[in-house]
Amino acid sequence: MEFFTDLWQFLKERKKWWLAPIILVLLLLAILIVVGGGSAVAPFIYTLF
């Protein structure tokens, strides 16, 4: 959790708000890959890419 708080502080201090959507999309893709990797939904997720 400390990583996310450090990242949030970096975004606030440096005014790098354009990085927030990129990080959010990468995080969502990572969650999708982890969840879909070991389930019956995996073939449907792979067709998205």
Distance bins in CASP14 RR format, pairs under 12 A and 6 or more apart:
PFRMAT RR
TARGET T0000
AUTHOR 0000-0000-0000
RMODE 2
METHOD distances of the structure
MODEL  1
1 7 0 0 0 0 0 1 0 0 0 0 0
1 8 0 0 0 0 0 1 0 0 0 0 0
2 8 0 0 0 0 0 1 0 0 0 0 0
2 9 0 0 0 0 0 1 0 0 0 0 0
3 9 0 0 0 0 0 1 0 0 0 0 0
3 10 0 0 0 0 0 1 0 0 0 0 0
3 23 0 0 0 0 0 1 0 0 0 0 0
3 27 0 0 0 0 0 1 0 0 0 0 0
4 10 0 0 0 0 0 1 0 0 0 0 0
4 11 0 0 0 0 0 1 0 0 0 0 0
4 23 0 0 0 0 1 0 0 0 0 0 0
4 24 0 0 0 0 0 1 0 0 0 0 0
4 27 0 0 0 0 1 0 0 0 0 0 0
5 11 0 0 0 0 0 1 0 0 0 0 0
5 12 0 0 0 0 0 1 0 0 0 0 0
6 12 0 0 0 0 0 1 0 0 0 0 0
6 13 0 0 0 0 0 1 0 0 0 0 0
7 13 0 0 0 0 0 1 0 0 0 0 0
7 14 0 0 0 0 0 1 0 0 0 0 0
7 16 0 0 0 0 0 1 0 0 0 0 0
7 19 0 0 0 0 1 0 0 0 0 0 0
7 20 0 0 0 0 1 0 0 0 0 0 0
7 22 0 0 0 0 0 1 0 0 0 0 0
7 23 1 0 0 1 0 0 0 0 0 0 0
7 24 0 0 0 0 0 1 0 0 0 0 0
7 26 0 0 0 0 0 1 0 0 0 0 0
7 27 0 0 0 0 0 1 0 0 0 0 0
8 14 0 0 0 0 0 1 0 0 0 0 0
8 16 0 0 0 0 0 1 0 0 0 0 0
8 17 0 0 0 0 0 1 0 0 0 0 0
8 19 0 0 0 0 0 1 0 0 0 0 0
8 20 0 0 0 0 1 0 0 0 0 0 0
8 23 0 0 0 0 0 1 0 0 0 0 0
9 16 0 0 0 0 0 1 0 0 0 0 0
10 16 1 0 0 1 0 0 0 0 0 0 0
10 17 0 0 0 0 0 1 0 0 0 0 0
10 19 0 0 0 0 1 0 0 0 0 0 0
10 20 0 0 0 0 0 1 0 0 0 0 0
10 23 0 0 0 0 0 1 0 0 0 0 0
11 17 1 0 0 1 0 0 0 0 0 0 0
11 18 0 0 0 0 1 0 0 0 0 0 0
11 19 1 0 0 1 0 0 0 0 0 0 0
11 20 1 0 0 1 0 0 0 0 0 0 0
11 21 0 0 0 0 0 1 0 0 0 0 0
11 22 0 0 0 0 0 1 0 0 0 0 0
11 23 0 0 0 0 1 0 0 0 0 0 0
11 24 0 0 0 0 0 1 0 0 0 0 0
12 19 0 0 0 0 0 1 0 0 0 0 0
12 20 0 0 0 0 0 1 0 0 0 0 0
14 20 0 0 0 0 0 1 0 0 0 0 0
16 22 0 0 0 0 0 1 0 0 0 0 0
16 23 0 0 0 0 1 0 0 0 0 0 0
17 23 0 0 0 0 0 1 0 0 0 0 0
17 24 0 0 0 0 0 1 0 0 0 0 0
18 24 0 0 0 0 0 1 0 0 0 0 0
19 25 0 0 0 0 0 1 0 0 0 0 0
19 26 0 0 0 0 0 1 0 0 0 0 0
19 27 0 0 0 0 0 1 0 0 0 0 0
20 26 0 0 0 0 0 1 0 0 0 0 0
20 27 0 0 0 0 0 1 0 0 0 0 0
21 27 0 0 0 0 0 1 0 0 0 0 0
21 28 0 0 0 0 0 1 0 0 0 0 0
22 28 0 0 0 0 0 1 0 0 0 0 0
22 29 0 0 0 0 0 1 0 0 0 0 0
23 29 0 0 0 0 0 1 0 0 0 0 0
23 30 0 0 0 0 0 1 0 0 0 0 0
24 30 0 0 0 0 0 1 0 0 0 0 0
24 31 0 0 0 0 0 1 0 0 0 0 0
25 31 0 0 0 0 0 1 0 0 0 0 0
25 32 0 0 0 0 0 1 0 0 0 0 0
26 32 0 0 0 0 0 1 0 0 0 0 0
26 33 0 0 0 0 0 1 0 0 0 0 0
27 33 0 0 0 0 0 1 0 0 0 0 0
27 34 0 0 0 0 0 1 0 0 0 0 0
28 34 0 0 0 0 0 1 0 0 0 0 0
28 35 0 0 0 0 0 1 0 0 0 0 0
29 35 0 0 0 0 0 1 0 0 0 0 0
29 36 0 0 0 0 0 1 0 0 0 0 0
29 45 0 0 0 0 0 1 0 0 0 0 0
29 48 0 0 0 0 0 1 0 0 0 0 0
29 49 0 0 0 0 1 0 0 0 0 0 0
30 36 0 0 0 0 0 1 0 0 0 0 0
30 37 0 0 0 0 0 1 0 0 0 0 0
31 37 0 0 0 0 0 1 0 0 0 0 0
31 45 0 0 0 0 0 1 0 0 0 0 0
32 38 0 0 0 0 0 1 0 0 0 0 0
32 39 0 0 0 0 0 1 0 0 0 0 0
32 41 0 0 0 0 1 0 0 0 0 0 0
32 42 0 0 0 0 0 1 0 0 0 0 0
32 44 0 0 0 0 0 1 0 0 0 0 0
32 45 1 0 0 1 0 0 0 0 0 0 0
32 46 0 0 0 0 0 1 0 0 0 0 0
32 48 0 0 0 0 1 0 0 0 0 0 0
32 49 0 0 0 0 1 0 0 0 0 0 0
33 39 0 0 0 0 0 1 0 0 0 0 0
33 41 0 0 0 0 0 1 0 0 0 0 0
33 42 0 0 0 0 1 0 0 0 0 0 0
33 45 1 0 0 1 0 0 0 0 0 0 0
33 46 0 0 0 0 1 0 0 0 0 0 0
33 48 0 0 0 0 0 1 0 0 0 0 0
33 49 0 0 0 0 1 0 0 0 0 0 0
34 42 0 0 0 0 0 1 0 0 0 0 0
34 45 0 0 0 0 0 1 0 0 0 0 0
35 41 1 0 0 1 0 0 0 0 0 0 0
35 42 0 0 0 0 1 0 0 0 0 0 0
35 45 0 0 0 0 1 0 0 0 0 0 0
36 42 1 0 1 0 0 0 0 0 0 0 0
36 43 0 0 0 0 1 0 0 0 0 0 0
36 44 0 0 0 0 1 0 0 0 0 0 0
36 45 1 0 1 0 0 0 0 0 0 0 0
36 46 0 0 0 0 1 0 0 0 0 0 0
36 48 0 0 0 0 0 1 0 0 0 0 0
36 49 0 0 0 0 0 1 0 0 0 0 0
37 43 0 0 0 0 0 1 0 0 0 0 0
37 44 0 0 0 0 0 1 0 0 0 0 0
37 45 1 0 0 1 0 0 0 0 0 0 0
37 46 0 0 0 0 1 0 0 0 0 0 0
38 45 0 0 0 0 0 1 0 0 0 0 0
38 46 0 0 0 0 0 1 0 0 0 0 0
39 45 0 0 0 0 1 0 0 0 0 0 0
39 46 0 0 0 0 0 1 0 0 0 0 0
41 47 0 0 0 0 0 1 0 0 0 0 0
41 48 0 0 0 0 0 1 0 0 0 0 0
42 48 0 0 0 0 0 1 0 0 0 0 0
42 49 0 0 0 0 0 1 0 0 0 0 0
43 49 0 0 0 0 0 1 0 0 0 0 0
END
